[in-house]
Amino acid sequence: MAAAASDFDLAARVITVTGGGSGIGKVYSQRLVIAGVVGFTRAPVREVGSDGIRVNCIAPGLTLSEAQIATSDPAHLEKRIEGRSIRRPQVPENLVGAVVFLLSDASGFITGQTLLVDGGKVFH
């Protein structure tokens, strides 16, 4: 018998996070890690989907943190902004909307996907 959407109201949501957005331009080892996390996200969707479990990934761009600001050359951080469609720094709060969306019922039919949150960096 097919399950109704309401049967999955309390179903689990798994969100993985990988760094570097698309991985374009990264060194080989960074691209491997990104690909591994994306693969880890996609691999279980067929097995767990029938239980109402959704597995998705968020791939943020360079996100400013206190440590990043303290240890990075300001010119490097400025250059990262120039490469975005949305020309401003990315801060941790910019990821909240993506997380809330993936945890909500609004994304109830989305699984195995990677959501880029990078201010349009992937297009440059």
Secondary structure as the mmCIF struct_conf table of DSSP 4:
data_model
#
loop_
_struct_conf.conf_type_id
_struct_conf.id
_struct_conf.beg_label_comp_id
_struct_conf.beg_label_asym_id
_struct_conf.beg_label_seq_id
_struct_conf.end_label_comp_id
_struct_conf.end_label_asym_id
_struct_conf.end_label_seq_id
HELX_LH_PP_P HELX_LH_PP_P1 ALA A 2 ALA A 4
HELX_RH_3T_P HELX_RH_3T_P1 ALA A 5 PHE A 8
TURN_TY1_P TURN_TY1_P1 ASP A 9 LEU A 10
STRN STRN1 ARG A 13 VAL A 17
BEND BEND1 GLY A 19 GLY A 20
TURN_TY1_P TURN_TY1_P2 GLY A 21 SER A 22
TURN_TY1_P TURN_TY1_P3 ILE A 24 GLY A 25
HELX_RH_AL_P HELX_RH_AL_P1 TYR A 28 ARG A 42
TURN_TY1_P TURN_TY1_P4 ALA A 43 PRO A 44
HELX_RH_AL_P HELX_RH_AL_P2 VAL A 45 GLY A 49
TURN_TY1_P TURN_TY1_P5 SER A 50 GLY A 52
STRN STRN2 ARG A 54 PRO A 60
STRN STRN3 THR A 63 THR A 63
HELX_RH_AL_P HELX_RH_AL_P3 GLU A 66 THR A 71
BEND BEND2 SER A 72 SER A 72
HELX_RH_AL_P HELX_RH_AL_P4 PRO A 74 GLU A 82
TURN_TY1_P TURN_TY1_P6 GLY A 83 GLY A 83
BEND BEND3 ARG A 84 ILE A 86
BEND BEND4 ARG A 88 ARG A 88
STRN STRN4 GLN A 90 GLN A 90
HELX_RH_3T_P HELX_RH_3T_P2 PRO A 92 LEU A 95
HELX_RH_AL_P HELX_RH_AL_P5 VAL A 96 LEU A 103
BEND BEND5 SER A 104 SER A 104
HELX_RH_3T_P HELX_RH_3T_P3 ASP A 105 SER A 107
TURN_TY1_P TURN_TY1_P7 GLY A 108 PHE A 109
BEND BEND6 GLY A 112 GLY A 112
STRN STRN5 THR A 114 VAL A 117
BEND BEND7 ASP A 118 ASP A 118
TURN_TY1_P TURN_TY1_P8 GLY A 119 GLY A 120
HELX_RH_3T_P HELX_RH_3T_P4 LYS A 121 PHE A 123
#
